[in-house]
Amino acid sequence: MELPIIYKDEALVAINKPHGLLTHFSPIARDANECALQLLRDQIGQRVWPVHRIDRKTGGVLLFTLQSDLVYPVQQQFFDHTTIKKHLAIVRGFAPESGEIDYPLRNENGIVQTAITNYTRLATTELPIPLGNHNSVRYSLVEVYPKTGRMHQIRRHFAHISHPIIGDRPHGCNKQNRFFKNTWQLNTMLLHAAELTINHPVCNKKITLAAPVQSEFSRIADLLKLKLPDFKQVAHEKPE
């Protein structure tokens, strides 16, 4: 598998990670025989260091450094919540036009952590397809800005407000997931990390790394008649 590289200079490299690919190997995903870190290292022929993670089932921007001494300066931006992360998701129902989800989440060690997610609804759709007790199905396309970075934060937050992300297991709606699999053969989750803005650790200038949605996300959006925002790769000023 050749990974799509969306940005590369002497310090950083970023890819548009495919849905279903781990960032790096993990004991909680023993079935995986490849990961983004390994594939990217072999593809460009040099060592890479991940500075953040996105879920296995989430596609989109994934950033690595090419120098070990740059890992901490970049990671610190995530810890300090100075990065700007934008995701796109398709969720069940008509979500509110905008909102902030301030709902603490418990991590894998049982510790409750502050978690905040902002979002804006971009579009809605209603199709005359009966499902359960309803004569039609409703969905929303949302733009999501997580302010914190907890495990499965976006997925858990949208489940909390009763607008679960389509294709999400185990936080989503089993009835909807079966419907999408049986009707449109969807086997992935409709969550995409579209943009990441950071301060470049060498030139100290803001750069925005942008990744177009992948084929399955685009295919389902077309079937649902949800218009995706115009995507333009953001220009970057590379360090001198």
CYANA upper distance limits for C-alpha pairs under 8 A (distance plus 0.5 A):
  1 MET  CA     39 LEU  CA      7.96
  2 GLU  CA     39 LEU  CA      8.10
  2 GLU  CA     43 GLN  CA      7.52
  3 LEU  CA     15 ILE  CA      7.11
  3 LEU  CA     16 ASN  CA      7.69
  3 LEU  CA     17 LYS  CA      7.56
  3 LEU  CA     18 PRO  CA      8.39
  3 LEU  CA     36 ALA  CA      8.48
  3 LEU  CA     39 LEU  CA      7.95
  3 LEU  CA     40 LEU  CA      7.27
  3 LEU  CA     43 GLN  CA      8.34
  4 PRO  CA     15 ILE  CA      6.02
  4 PRO  CA     16 ASN  CA      6.07
  4 PRO  CA     17 LYS  CA      7.94
  5 ILE  CA     13 VAL  CA      7.80
  5 ILE  CA     14 ALA  CA      6.41
  5 ILE  CA     15 ILE  CA      4.83
  5 ILE  CA     16 ASN  CA      6.96
  6 ILE  CA     13 VAL  CA      8.28
  6 ILE  CA     14 ALA  CA      6.19
  6 ILE  CA     15 ILE  CA      5.78
  6 ILE  CA     16 ASN  CA      7.01
  6 ILE  CA    209 LEU  CA      7.82
  6 ILE  CA    210 ALA  CA      7.74
  6 ILE  CA    211 ALA  CA      7.31
  7 TYR  CA     12 LEU  CA      8.07
  7 TYR  CA     13 VAL  CA      5.99
  7 TYR  CA     14 ALA  CA      5.63
  7 TYR  CA     15 ILE  CA      7.55
  7 TYR  CA    209 LEU  CA      7.55
  8 LYS  CA     12 LEU  CA      6.14
  8 LYS  CA     13 VAL  CA      4.76
  8 LYS  CA     14 ALA  CA      7.00
  9 ASP  CA     13 VAL  CA      7.06
  9 ASP  CA    238 LYS  CA      7.32
  9 ASP  CA    239 PRO  CA      8.43
 10 GLU  CA     66 LEU  CA      7.42
 11 ALA  CA     65 THR  CA      6.25
 11 ALA  CA     66 LEU  CA      5.60
 11 ALA  CA     67 GLN  CA      6.70
 11 ALA  CA     70 LEU  CA      8.18
 11 ALA  CA    202 VAL  CA      7.91
 12 LEU  CA     63 LEU  CA      7.79
 12 LEU  CA     64 PHE  CA      6.36
 12 LEU  CA     65 THR  CA      4.91
 12 LEU  CA     66 LEU  CA      6.01
 13 VAL  CA     63 LEU  CA      6.61
 13 VAL  CA     64 PHE  CA      5.88
 13 VAL  CA     65 THR  CA      6.67
 13 VAL  CA     66 LEU  CA      7.49
 14 ALA  CA     61 VAL  CA      7.09
 14 ALA  CA     62 LEU  CA      6.01
 14 ALA  CA     63 LEU  CA      4.84
 14 ALA  CA     64 PHE  CA      6.52
 14 ALA  CA    209 LEU  CA      8.00
 15 ILE  CA     60 GLY  CA      7.94
 15 ILE  CA     61 VAL  CA      6.30
 15 ILE  CA     62 LEU  CA      5.92
 15 ILE  CA     63 LEU  CA      7.16
 15 ILE  CA    211 ALA  CA      8.38
 16 ASN  CA     59 GLY  CA      7.33
 16 ASN  CA     60 GLY  CA      5.05
 16 ASN  CA     61 VAL  CA      5.42
 16 ASN  CA     62 LEU  CA      6.89
 16 ASN  CA    211 ALA  CA      6.10
 16 ASN  CA    212 PRO  CA      8.25
 17 LYS  CA     21 LEU  CA      7.55
 17 LYS  CA     36 ALA  CA      7.78
 17 LYS  CA     59 GLY  CA      5.64
 17 LYS  CA     60 GLY  CA      5.48
 17 LYS  CA     61 VAL  CA      6.78
 17 LYS  CA     62 LEU  CA      6.68
 18 PRO  CA     58 THR  CA      8.08
 18 PRO  CA     59 GLY  CA      5.45
 18 PRO  CA     60 GLY  CA      7.33
 18 PRO  CA    214 GLN  CA      8.07
 19 HIS  CA     56 ARG  CA      6.98
 19 HIS  CA     57 LYS  CA      5.42
 19 HIS  CA     58 THR  CA      5.68
 19 HIS  CA     59 GLY  CA      4.93
 19 HIS  CA     60 GLY  CA      8.42
 19 HIS  CA    188 THR  CA      7.24
 19 HIS  CA    189 MET  CA      8.10
 20 GLY  CA     56 ARG  CA      5.50
 20 GLY  CA     57 LYS  CA      5.11
 20 GLY  CA     58 THR  CA      7.55
 20 GLY  CA     59 GLY  CA      8.19
 20 GLY  CA    188 THR  CA      7.84
 21 LEU  CA     34 GLU  CA      8.03
 21 LEU  CA     35 CYS  CA      6.40
 21 LEU  CA     36 ALA  CA      7.02
 21 LEU  CA     56 ARG  CA      5.68
 21 LEU  CA     57 LYS  CA      7.53
 22 LEU  CA     32 ALA  CA      8.13
 22 LEU  CA     34 GLU  CA      7.97
 22 LEU  CA     35 CYS  CA      5.35
 22 LEU  CA     36 ALA  CA      6.57
 22 LEU  CA     55 ASP  CA      7.72
 22 LEU  CA     56 ARG  CA      5.20
 23 THR  CA     35 CYS  CA      6.16
 23 THR  CA     36 ALA  CA      5.45
 23 THR  CA     37 LEU  CA      6.62
 23 THR  CA     50 PRO  CA      8.36
 23 THR  CA     53 ARG  CA      6.54
 23 THR  CA     54 ILE  CA      7.37
 23 THR  CA     55 ASP  CA      8.19
 23 THR  CA     56 ARG  CA      7.41
 24 HIS  CA     35 CYS  CA      5.60
 24 HIS  CA     36 ALA  CA      6.63
 24 HIS  CA     37 LEU  CA      6.09
 24 HIS  CA     38 GLN  CA      7.96
 25 PHE  CA     29 ALA  CA      7.81
 25 PHE  CA     30 ARG  CA      8.47
 25 PHE  CA     32 ALA  CA      7.88
 25 PHE  CA     34 GLU  CA      8.05
 25 PHE  CA     35 CYS  CA      6.64
 26 SER  CA     30 ARG  CA      7.34
 34 GLU  CA     38 GLN  CA      7.39
 34 GLU  CA     39 LEU  CA      7.59
 35 CYS  CA     39 LEU  CA      6.69
 36 ALA  CA     40 LEU  CA      6.36
 37 LEU  CA     41 ARG  CA      6.60
 37 LEU  CA     48 VAL  CA      7.35
 37 LEU  CA     49 TRP  CA      8.04
 37 LEU  CA     50 PRO  CA      7.69
 38 GLN  CA     42 ASP  CA      6.80
 39 LEU  CA     43 GLN  CA      6.53
 40 LEU  CA     44 ILE  CA      6.69
 40 LEU  CA     48 VAL  CA      8.07
 41 ARG  CA     45 GLY  CA      6.13
 41 ARG  CA     46 GLN  CA      5.87
 41 ARG  CA     47 ARG  CA      5.85
 41 ARG  CA     48 VAL  CA      6.45
 42 ASP  CA     46 GLN  CA      7.53
 46 GLN  CA     66 LEU  CA      8.29
 47 ARG  CA     66 LEU  CA      7.05
 48 VAL  CA     64 PHE  CA      6.52
 48 VAL  CA     65 THR  CA      6.32
 48 VAL  CA     66 LEU  CA      5.52
 48 VAL  CA     67 GLN  CA      7.82
 49 TRP  CA     64 PHE  CA      5.66
 49 TRP  CA     65 THR  CA      5.67
 49 TRP  CA     66 LEU  CA      6.93
 49 TRP  CA     67 GLN  CA      7.88
 49 TRP  CA     68 SER  CA      7.14
 49 TRP  CA     71 VAL  CA      7.42
 50 PRO  CA     63 LEU  CA      6.81
 50 PRO  CA     64 PHE  CA      4.81
 50 PRO  CA     65 THR  CA      6.97
 50 PRO  CA     71 VAL  CA      8.10
 51 VAL  CA     63 LEU  CA      6.84
 51 VAL  CA     64 PHE  CA      6.14
 51 VAL  CA     65 THR  CA      7.51
 51 VAL  CA     71 VAL  CA      6.44
 51 VAL  CA     72 TYR  CA      8.47
 51 VAL  CA     74 VAL  CA      7.11
 51 VAL  CA     75 GLN  CA      5.92
 52 HIS  CA     62 LEU  CA      7.87
 52 HIS  CA     63 LEU  CA      7.39
 52 HIS  CA     64 PHE  CA      8.40
 52 HIS  CA     75 GLN  CA      7.47
 52 HIS  CA     78 PHE  CA      8.31
 53 ARG  CA     62 LEU  CA      7.49
 54 ILE  CA     58 THR  CA      6.88
 54 ILE  CA     59 GLY  CA      8.24
 54 ILE  CA     62 LEU  CA      7.51
 54 ILE  CA    193 ALA  CA      8.47
 55 ASP  CA     59 GLY  CA      8.42
 55 ASP  CA    152 HIS  CA      7.60
 57 LYS  CA    188 THR  CA      7.04
 57 LYS  CA    189 MET  CA      6.41
 57 LYS  CA    191 LEU  CA      8.42
 58 THR  CA    189 MET  CA      7.09
 58 THR  CA    190 LEU  CA      8.05
 58 THR  CA    191 LEU  CA      5.94
 58 THR  CA    192 HIS  CA      6.17
 58 THR  CA    193 ALA  CA      7.62
 59 GLY  CA    191 LEU  CA      7.31
 59 GLY  CA    192 HIS  CA      5.40
 59 GLY  CA    193 ALA  CA      6.58
 59 GLY  CA    213 VAL  CA      8.34
 59 GLY  CA    214 GLN  CA      8.00
 60 GLY  CA    192 HIS  CA      5.81
 60 GLY  CA    193 ALA  CA      4.79
 60 GLY  CA    194 ALA  CA      6.25
 60 GLY  CA    195 GLU  CA      8.43
 60 GLY  CA    211 ALA  CA      6.25
 60 GLY  CA    212 PRO  CA      8.02
 60 GLY  CA    213 VAL  CA      7.67
 61 VAL  CA    193 ALA  CA      5.99
 61 VAL  CA    194 ALA  CA      6.78
 61 VAL  CA    195 GLU  CA      6.89
 61 VAL  CA    196 LEU  CA      7.30
 61 VAL  CA    209 LEU  CA      7.46
 61 VAL  CA    210 ALA  CA      7.09
 61 VAL  CA    211 ALA  CA      6.26
 65 THR  CA     70 LEU  CA      6.95
 65 THR  CA     71 VAL  CA      6.79
 66 LEU  CA     70 LEU  CA      8.39
 67 GLN  CA     71 VAL  CA      7.78
 69 ASP  CA     73 PRO  CA      8.49
 70 LEU  CA     74 VAL  CA      6.92
 70 LEU  CA    201 PRO  CA      7.23
 71 VAL  CA     75 GLN  CA      6.48
 72 TYR  CA     76 GLN  CA      6.33
 73 PRO  CA     77 GLN  CA      7.41
 73 PRO  CA    201 PRO  CA      6.90
 74 VAL  CA     78 PHE  CA      7.66
 74 VAL  CA    198 ILE  CA      8.35
 74 VAL  CA    199 ASN  CA      8.35
 74 VAL  CA    200 HIS  CA      8.38
 74 VAL  CA    201 PRO  CA      6.95
 75 GLN  CA     79 PHE  CA      6.92
 76 GLN  CA     80 ASP  CA      6.48
 77 GLN  CA     81 HIS  CA      6.52
 77 GLN  CA     82 THR  CA      5.77
 77 GLN  CA     83 THR  CA      6.39
 77 GLN  CA    198 ILE  CA      7.89
 78 PHE  CA     82 THR  CA      6.85
 78 PHE  CA     83 THR  CA      6.34
 78 PHE  CA    149 GLY  CA      8.32
 81 HIS  CA    147 LYS  CA      6.98
 81 HIS  CA    148 THR  CA      6.96
 82 THR  CA    198 ILE  CA      8.03
 83 THR  CA    196 LEU  CA      7.54
 83 THR  CA    197 THR  CA      6.10
 83 THR  CA    198 ILE  CA      5.63
 83 THR  CA    199 ASN  CA      8.38
 84 ILE  CA    145 TYR  CA      7.88
 84 ILE  CA    147 LYS  CA      8.31
 84 ILE  CA    195 GLU  CA      8.36
 84 ILE  CA    196 LEU  CA      6.21
 84 ILE  CA    197 THR  CA      5.46
 84 ILE  CA    198 ILE  CA      7.44
 85 LYS  CA    145 TYR  CA      6.21
 85 LYS  CA    146 PRO  CA      6.98
 85 LYS  CA    147 LYS  CA      8.41
 85 LYS  CA    193 ALA  CA      7.96
 85 LYS  CA    194 ALA  CA      8.33
 85 LYS  CA    195 GLU  CA      6.30
 85 LYS  CA    196 LEU  CA      5.21
 85 LYS  CA    197 THR  CA      7.06
 86 LYS  CA    143 GLU  CA      7.31
 86 LYS  CA    144 VAL  CA      6.12
 86 LYS  CA    145 TYR  CA      5.50
 86 LYS  CA    146 PRO  CA      7.93
 86 LYS  CA    193 ALA  CA      6.70
 86 LYS  CA    194 ALA  CA      6.11
 86 LYS  CA    195 GLU  CA      5.53
 86 LYS  CA    196 LEU  CA      7.01
 87 HIS  CA    143 GLU  CA      6.27
 87 HIS  CA    144 VAL  CA      5.41
 87 HIS  CA    145 TYR  CA      7.00
 87 HIS  CA    191 LEU  CA      7.43
 87 HIS  CA    192 HIS  CA      5.89
 87 HIS  CA    193 ALA  CA      4.88
 87 HIS  CA    194 ALA  CA      5.58
 87 HIS  CA    195 GLU  CA      7.40
 88 LEU  CA    141 LEU  CA      7.65
 88 LEU  CA    142 VAL  CA      6.29
 88 LEU  CA    143 GLU  CA      5.29
 88 LEU  CA    144 VAL  CA      6.56
 88 LEU  CA    190 LEU  CA      8.49
 88 LEU  CA    191 LEU  CA      6.32
 88 LEU  CA    192 HIS  CA      5.68
 88 LEU  CA    193 ALA  CA      7.10
 88 LEU  CA    194 ALA  CA      7.01
 89 ALA  CA    141 LEU  CA      6.31
 89 ALA  CA    142 VAL  CA      5.89
 89 ALA  CA    143 GLU  CA      7.17
 89 ALA  CA    144 VAL  CA      7.96
 89 ALA  CA    165 ILE  CA      7.12
 89 ALA  CA    190 LEU  CA      6.02
 89 ALA  CA    191 LEU  CA      4.99
 89 ALA  CA    192 HIS  CA      6.89
 90 ILE  CA    139 TYR  CA      7.28
 90 ILE  CA    140 SER  CA      6.12
 90 ILE  CA    141 LEU  CA      5.12
 90 ILE  CA    142 VAL  CA      6.85
 90 ILE  CA    165 ILE  CA      6.38
 90 ILE  CA    166 ILE  CA      6.61
 90 ILE  CA    190 LEU  CA      6.17
 90 ILE  CA    191 LEU  CA      7.46
 91 VAL  CA     95 ALA  CA      8.22
 91 VAL  CA    139 TYR  CA      6.17
 91 VAL  CA    140 SER  CA      5.88
 91 VAL  CA    141 LEU  CA      7.06
 91 VAL  CA    142 VAL  CA      7.99
 91 VAL  CA    158 PHE  CA      8.38
 91 VAL  CA    163 HIS  CA      6.02
 91 VAL  CA    164 PRO  CA      5.91
 91 VAL  CA    165 ILE  CA      4.78
 91 VAL  CA    166 ILE  CA      5.98
 91 VAL  CA    190 LEU  CA      8.49
 92 ARG  CA    138 ARG  CA      6.89
 92 ARG  CA    139 TYR  CA      5.22
 92 ARG  CA    140 SER  CA      7.01
 92 ARG  CA    162 SER  CA      8.43
 92 ARG  CA    163 HIS  CA      5.44
 92 ARG  CA    164 PRO  CA      6.22
 92 ARG  CA    165 ILE  CA      6.98
 92 ARG  CA    166 ILE  CA      7.10
 92 ARG  CA    176 GLN  CA      8.39
 93 GLY  CA    137 VAL  CA      8.07
 93 GLY  CA    138 ARG  CA      5.16
 93 GLY  CA    139 TYR  CA      5.00
 93 GLY  CA    140 SER  CA      6.72
 93 GLY  CA    163 HIS  CA      6.62
 94 PHE  CA    124 THR  CA      6.85
 94 PHE  CA    138 ARG  CA      6.81
 94 PHE  CA    139 TYR  CA      6.26
 94 PHE  CA    140 SER  CA      5.99
 94 PHE  CA    163 HIS  CA      8.37
 95 ALA  CA    121 ARG  CA      7.15
 95 ALA  CA    139 TYR  CA      8.45
 95 ALA  CA    140 SER  CA      6.63
 95 ALA  CA    142 VAL  CA      8.49
 95 ALA  CA    163 HIS  CA      7.04
 96 PRO  CA    120 THR  CA      8.41
 96 PRO  CA    121 ARG  CA      7.22
 97 GLU  CA    120 THR  CA      6.31
 97 GLU  CA    121 ARG  CA      5.36
 97 GLU  CA    122 LEU  CA      8.35
 98 SER  CA    118 ASN  CA      8.12
 98 SER  CA    119 TYR  CA      5.99
 98 SER  CA    120 THR  CA      4.72
 98 SER  CA    121 ARG  CA      6.37
 99 GLY  CA    118 ASN  CA      6.34
 99 GLY  CA    119 TYR  CA      6.14
 99 GLY  CA    120 THR  CA      7.26
100 GLU  CA    116 ILE  CA      7.44
100 GLU  CA    117 THR  CA      6.16
100 GLU  CA    118 ASN  CA      4.85
100 GLU  CA    119 TYR  CA      6.97
101 ILE  CA    116 ILE  CA      6.07
101 ILE  CA    117 THR  CA      5.56
101 ILE  CA    118 ASN  CA      6.75
101 ILE  CA    157 HIS  CA      7.14
102 ASP  CA    114 THR  CA      8.22
102 ASP  CA    115 ALA  CA      6.54
102 ASP  CA    116 ILE  CA      5.07
102 ASP  CA    117 THR  CA      7.13
103 TYR  CA    114 THR  CA      7.45
103 TYR  CA    115 ALA  CA      6.18
103 TYR  CA    116 ILE  CA      6.97
103 TYR  CA    157 HIS  CA      7.66
104 PRO  CA    112 VAL  CA      6.75
104 PRO  CA    113 GLN  CA      5.83
104 PRO  CA    114 THR  CA      5.00
104 PRO  CA    115 ALA  CA      5.42
104 PRO  CA    116 ILE  CA      8.22
105 LEU  CA    112 VAL  CA      5.92
105 LEU  CA    113 GLN  CA      5.87
105 LEU  CA    114 THR  CA      7.08
105 LEU  CA    115 ALA  CA      6.75
105 LEU  CA    150 ARG  CA      7.98
105 LEU  CA    153 GLN  CA      8.17
106 ARG  CA    110 GLY  CA      5.96
106 ARG  CA    111 ILE  CA      5.73
106 ARG  CA    112 VAL  CA      4.64
106 ARG  CA    113 GLN  CA      6.56
107 ASN  CA    111 ILE  CA      5.92
107 ASN  CA    112 VAL  CA      6.87
107 ASN  CA    113 GLN  CA      7.68
107 ASN  CA    150 ARG  CA      8.05
107 ASN  CA    151 MET  CA      7.49
113 GLN  CA    150 ARG  CA      8.41
114 THR  CA    148 THR  CA      8.24
115 ALA  CA    147 LYS  CA      8.04
115 ALA  CA    148 THR  CA      6.09
115 ALA  CA    149 GLY  CA      7.91
115 ALA  CA    150 ARG  CA      7.16
115 ALA  CA    153 GLN  CA      7.68
116 ILE  CA    146 PRO  CA      6.78
116 ILE  CA    147 LYS  CA      5.99
116 ILE  CA    148 THR  CA      6.29
117 THR  CA    144 VAL  CA      7.60
117 THR  CA    145 TYR  CA      6.39
117 THR  CA    146 PRO  CA      4.74
117 THR  CA    147 LYS  CA      6.14
117 THR  CA    148 THR  CA      7.68
117 THR  CA    153 GLN  CA      8.41
117 THR  CA    154 ILE  CA      7.47
117 THR  CA    157 HIS  CA      7.91
118 ASN  CA    144 VAL  CA      6.43
118 ASN  CA    145 TYR  CA      5.50
118 ASN  CA    146 PRO  CA      6.50
118 ASN  CA    147 LYS  CA      7.72
119 TYR  CA    142 VAL  CA      7.12
119 TYR  CA    143 GLU  CA      6.03
119 TYR  CA    144 VAL  CA      4.82
119 TYR  CA    145 TYR  CA      6.33
120 THR  CA    142 VAL  CA      6.15
120 THR  CA    143 GLU  CA      5.73
120 THR  CA    144 VAL  CA      7.08
121 ARG  CA    140 SER  CA      7.32
121 ARG  CA    141 LEU  CA      6.57
121 ARG  CA    142 VAL  CA      4.86
121 ARG  CA    143 GLU  CA      6.76
122 LEU  CA    140 SER  CA      7.94
122 LEU  CA    141 LEU  CA      6.00
122 LEU  CA    142 VAL  CA      5.85
122 LEU  CA    143 GLU  CA      7.16
123 ALA  CA    140 SER  CA      6.21
123 ALA  CA    141 LEU  CA      5.67
123 ALA  CA    142 VAL  CA      7.69
123 ALA  CA    226 LEU  CA      6.87
123 ALA  CA    227 LYS  CA      7.60
124 THR  CA    138 ARG  CA      7.84
124 THR  CA    139 TYR  CA      6.23
124 THR  CA    140 SER  CA      4.85
124 THR  CA    141 LEU  CA      6.77
124 THR  CA    226 LEU  CA      7.28
125 THR  CA    138 ARG  CA      6.19
125 THR  CA    139 TYR  CA      5.93
125 THR  CA    140 SER  CA      6.93
125 THR  CA    224 LEU  CA      7.15
125 THR  CA    225 LYS  CA      7.23
125 THR  CA    226 LEU  CA      6.98
126 GLU  CA    136 SER  CA      7.10
126 GLU  CA    137 VAL  CA      6.06
126 GLU  CA    138 ARG  CA      4.94
126 GLU  CA    139 TYR  CA      7.13
127 LEU  CA    136 SER  CA      6.05
127 LEU  CA    137 VAL  CA      5.90
127 LEU  CA    138 ARG  CA      7.16
127 LEU  CA    224 LEU  CA      8.02
128 PRO  CA    135 ASN  CA      6.95
128 PRO  CA    136 SER  CA      4.93
128 PRO  CA    137 VAL  CA      7.14
129 ILE  CA    135 ASN  CA      6.71
129 ILE  CA    136 SER  CA      5.16
129 ILE  CA    137 VAL  CA      6.47
130 PRO  CA    134 HIS  CA      6.17
130 PRO  CA    135 ASN  CA      4.67
130 PRO  CA    136 SER  CA      5.42
130 PRO  CA    137 VAL  CA      7.37
131 LEU  CA    135 ASN  CA      6.96
131 LEU  CA    136 SER  CA      7.14
131 LEU  CA    137 VAL  CA      7.29
140 SER  CA    226 LEU  CA      8.43
141 LEU  CA    226 LEU  CA      7.41
141 LEU  CA    228 LEU  CA      8.47
144 VAL  CA    154 ILE  CA      8.40
146 PRO  CA    153 GLN  CA      8.33
146 PRO  CA    154 ILE  CA      7.54
149 GLY  CA    153 GLN  CA      7.17
152 HIS  CA    156 ARG  CA      6.47
153 GLN  CA    157 HIS  CA      6.41
154 ILE  CA    158 PHE  CA      6.67
155 ARG  CA    159 ALA  CA      6.79
155 ARG  CA    164 PRO  CA      7.39
155 ARG  CA    165 ILE  CA      6.92
155 ARG  CA    168 ASP  CA      7.74
155 ARG  CA    171 HIS  CA      7.00
155 ARG  CA    172 GLY  CA      8.16
156 ARG  CA    160 HIS  CA      6.59
156 ARG  CA    164 PRO  CA      8.42
156 ARG  CA    171 HIS  CA      6.66
157 HIS  CA    161 ILE  CA      7.08
158 PHE  CA    162 SER  CA      6.84
158 PHE  CA    163 HIS  CA      5.66
158 PHE  CA    164 PRO  CA      5.51
158 PHE  CA    165 ILE  CA      7.26
159 ALA  CA    163 HIS  CA      6.01
159 ALA  CA    164 PRO  CA      4.73
159 ALA  CA    165 ILE  CA      7.77
159 ALA  CA    171 HIS  CA      6.76
159 ALA  CA    172 GLY  CA      6.80
160 HIS  CA    164 PRO  CA      8.25
164 PRO  CA    168 ASP  CA      7.90
164 PRO  CA    171 HIS  CA      7.66
164 PRO  CA    172 GLY  CA      5.45
164 PRO  CA    173 CYS  CA      6.97
165 ILE  CA    172 GLY  CA      6.44
165 ILE  CA    189 MET  CA      7.80
165 ILE  CA    190 LEU  CA      7.03
165 ILE  CA    191 LEU  CA      7.72
166 ILE  CA    172 GLY  CA      7.18
166 ILE  CA    173 CYS  CA      7.96
166 ILE  CA    176 GLN  CA      7.38
166 ILE  CA    177 ASN  CA      6.79
166 ILE  CA    189 MET  CA      6.54
166 ILE  CA    190 LEU  CA      6.18
167 GLY  CA    172 GLY  CA      7.33
167 GLY  CA    176 GLN  CA      8.25
167 GLY  CA    177 ASN  CA      5.67
167 GLY  CA    180 PHE  CA      8.18
167 GLY  CA    186 LEU  CA      7.96
167 GLY  CA    187 ASN  CA      7.52
167 GLY  CA    188 THR  CA      6.24
167 GLY  CA    189 MET  CA      4.62
167 GLY  CA    190 LEU  CA      6.68
168 ASP  CA    172 GLY  CA      5.10
168 ASP  CA    173 CYS  CA      7.90
168 ASP  CA    177 ASN  CA      7.90
168 ASP  CA    188 THR  CA      8.39
168 ASP  CA    189 MET  CA      5.89
168 ASP  CA    190 LEU  CA      8.22
169 ARG  CA    173 CYS  CA      8.28
169 ARG  CA    174 ASN  CA      8.20
172 GLY  CA    177 ASN  CA      8.07
173 CYS  CA    177 ASN  CA      6.63
174 ASN  CA    178 ARG  CA      6.58
175 LYS  CA    179 PHE  CA      6.68
176 GLN  CA    180 PHE  CA      6.70
177 ASN  CA    181 LYS  CA      6.66
178 ARG  CA    182 ASN  CA      6.44
179 PHE  CA    183 THR  CA      6.27
179 PHE  CA    184 TRP  CA      8.45
180 PHE  CA    184 TRP  CA      5.82
180 PHE  CA    185 GLN  CA      6.86
180 PHE  CA    186 LEU  CA      6.09
181 LYS  CA    185 GLN  CA      4.73
181 LYS  CA    186 LEU  CA      5.04
181 LYS  CA    187 ASN  CA      6.73
182 ASN  CA    186 LEU  CA      8.27
184 TRP  CA    220 ILE  CA      8.35
186 LEU  CA    216 GLU  CA      8.09
188 THR  CA    216 GLU  CA      8.19
190 LEU  CA    217 PHE  CA      6.41
192 HIS  CA    213 VAL  CA      7.06
193 ALA  CA    211 ALA  CA      7.94
194 ALA  CA    210 ALA  CA      6.19
194 ALA  CA    211 ALA  CA      5.69
194 ALA  CA    212 PRO  CA      7.02
194 ALA  CA    213 VAL  CA      7.57
195 GLU  CA    208 THR  CA      7.07
195 GLU  CA    209 LEU  CA      6.00
195 GLU  CA    210 ALA  CA      4.91
195 GLU  CA    211 ALA  CA      6.89
196 LEU  CA    208 THR  CA      6.05
196 LEU  CA    209 LEU  CA      5.66
196 LEU  CA    210 ALA  CA      7.11
197 THR  CA    206 LYS  CA      7.22
197 THR  CA    207 ILE  CA      6.10
197 THR  CA    208 THR  CA      4.69
197 THR  CA    209 LEU  CA      6.73
198 ILE  CA    206 LYS  CA      6.04
198 ILE  CA    207 ILE  CA      6.22
198 ILE  CA    208 THR  CA      7.11
199 ASN  CA    204 ASN  CA      5.87
199 ASN  CA    205 LYS  CA      5.76
199 ASN  CA    206 LYS  CA      4.81
199 ASN  CA    207 ILE  CA      6.75
200 HIS  CA    204 ASN  CA      5.32
200 HIS  CA    205 LYS  CA      5.88
200 HIS  CA    206 LYS  CA      6.51
200 HIS  CA    207 ILE  CA      6.98
202 VAL  CA    239 PRO  CA      7.08
203 CYS  CA    238 LYS  CA      8.38
203 CYS  CA    239 PRO  CA      5.64
203 CYS  CA    240 GLU  CA      7.99
205 LYS  CA    237 GLU  CA      8.44
207 ILE  CA    236 HIS  CA      6.27
207 ILE  CA    237 GLU  CA      7.70
208 THR  CA    234 VAL  CA      6.78
208 THR  CA    235 ALA  CA      8.26
208 THR  CA    236 HIS  CA      7.50
209 LEU  CA    233 GLN  CA      8.40
209 LEU  CA    234 VAL  CA      7.27
210 ALA  CA    232 LYS  CA      8.49
210 ALA  CA    233 GLN  CA      6.29
210 ALA  CA    234 VAL  CA      6.78
211 ALA  CA    233 GLN  CA      7.77
212 PRO  CA    231 PHE  CA      6.98
212 PRO  CA    233 GLN  CA      8.46
213 VAL  CA    217 PHE  CA      6.72
213 VAL  CA    218 SER  CA      6.91
214 GLN  CA    218 SER  CA      6.75
215 SER  CA    219 ARG  CA      6.42
216 GLU  CA    220 ILE  CA      6.70
217 PHE  CA    221 ALA  CA      6.65
218 SER  CA    222 ASP  CA      6.70
218 SER  CA    228 LEU  CA      8.36
219 ARG  CA    223 LEU  CA      6.85
220 ILE  CA    224 LEU  CA      6.62
221 ALA  CA    225 LYS  CA      6.48
221 ALA  CA    226 LEU  CA      5.49
221 ALA  CA    227 LYS  CA      7.38
221 ALA  CA    228 LEU  CA      7.70
222 ASP  CA    226 LEU  CA      6.58
222 ASP  CA    227 LYS  CA      7.77
